[in-house]
């Protein structure tokens, strides 16, 4: 039996899923990089190991920065994908 061609909106939805999976993978890699950085922090700046409050401030600042960066990236990707799906839906309706 012949397979029906996918609609533009179906293709956009699949692309959306692939993009979101890629973003998630990149975020996991970024989290691993932040953890590695924090693990090496004591070696690079030994005084921080002696002052837990200062180390905590640095680690929290790194975490806050990553959270802001990840949130901005997620919002951007979400907006792009919503726009693409909306455009695809309009194209599907026009083709019908």
C-alpha positions as CSV (number, residue, x, y, z in Angstrom):
1,X,0.0,0.0,0.0
2,X,1.4,3.4,-0.9
3,X,2.3,5.7,1.9
4,X,0.6,9.1,1.9
5,X,2.9,12.1,1.8
6,X,3.2,13.9,5.0
7,X,1.5,17.3,5.3
8,X,3.6,20.4,6.0
9,X,2.3,20.6,9.5
10,X,3.2,16.9,10.1
11,X,6.7,17.6,8.8
12,X,7.0,20.8,11.0
13,X,5.8,18.8,14.1
14,X,8.5,16.1,13.4
15,X,11.1,18.8,12.9
16,X,10.0,20.4,16.2
17,X,10.5,17.1,18.0
18,X,14.0,16.7,16.5
19,X,15.0,20.2,17.4
20,X,13.7,19.9,20.9
21,X,15.6,16.6,21.4
22,X,18.8,18.3,20.1
23,X,18.3,21.2,22.5
24,X,17.9,18.8,25.3
25,X,21.1,17.0,24.4
26,X,23.0,20.2,24.2
27,X,21.6,21.3,27.6
28,X,22.7,18.0,29.1
29,X,26.2,18.6,27.6
30,X,26.3,22.1,29.0
31,X,25.3,20.8,32.5
32,X,28.1,18.3,32.3
33,X,30.5,21.1,31.3
34,X,29.4,23.2,34.2
35,X,29.8,20.3,36.6
36,X,33.3,19.7,35.3
37,X,34.1,23.4,35.6
38,X,33.0,23.3,39.2
39,X,35.0,20.2,39.9
40,X,38.1,21.9,38.7
41,X,37.3,25.2,40.5
42,X,39.1,24.1,43.7
43,X,42.2,23.3,41.7
44,X,42.3,26.5,39.8
45,X,41.3,28.8,42.7
46,X,42.5,27.0,45.9
47,X,41.4,29.9,48.1
48,X,37.8,29.1,47.3
49,X,38.2,25.7,48.8
50,X,39.2,27.4,52.1
51,X,36.2,29.7,52.1
52,X,33.0,27.7,51.5
53,X,30.8,30.9,51.4
54,X,32.9,32.3,48.6
55,X,32.9,29.0,46.7
56,X,29.1,28.8,47.1
57,X,28.7,32.3,45.7
58,X,30.8,31.4,42.6
59,X,29.0,28.2,42.1
60,X,25.6,29.9,42.5
61,X,26.6,32.6,40.0
62,X,27.6,30.0,37.5
63,X,24.3,28.2,38.0
64,X,22.3,31.4,37.7
65,X,24.1,32.2,34.5
66,X,23.5,28.8,33.0
67,X,19.8,28.9,34.0
68,X,19.4,32.3,32.3
69,X,21.2,31.1,29.2
70,X,19.2,27.9,29.0
71,X,15.9,29.7,29.6
72,X,16.7,32.2,26.8
73,X,17.6,29.4,24.4
74,X,14.5,27.4,25.2
75,X,12.2,30.4,24.7
76,X,13.9,31.2,21.4
77,X,13.5,27.6,20.1
78,X,9.9,27.4,21.3
79,X,9.0,30.6,19.6
80,X,10.7,29.5,16.3
81,X,9.0,26.1,16.4
82,X,5.5,27.6,17.2
83,X,6.0,30.0,14.4
84,X,7.0,27.2,12.0
85,X,4.1,25.1,13.0
86,X,1.7,28.0,12.7
87,X,3.0,28.7,9.2
88,X,2.8,25.1,8.3
89,X,-0.8,24.9,9.5
90,X,-1.7,27.9,7.4
91,X,-0.1,26.3,4.3
92,X,-1.9,23.0,4.9
93,X,-5.3,24.9,5.1
94,X,-4.4,26.8,1.9
95,X,-3.6,23.5,0.1
96,X,-6.8,21.9,1.2
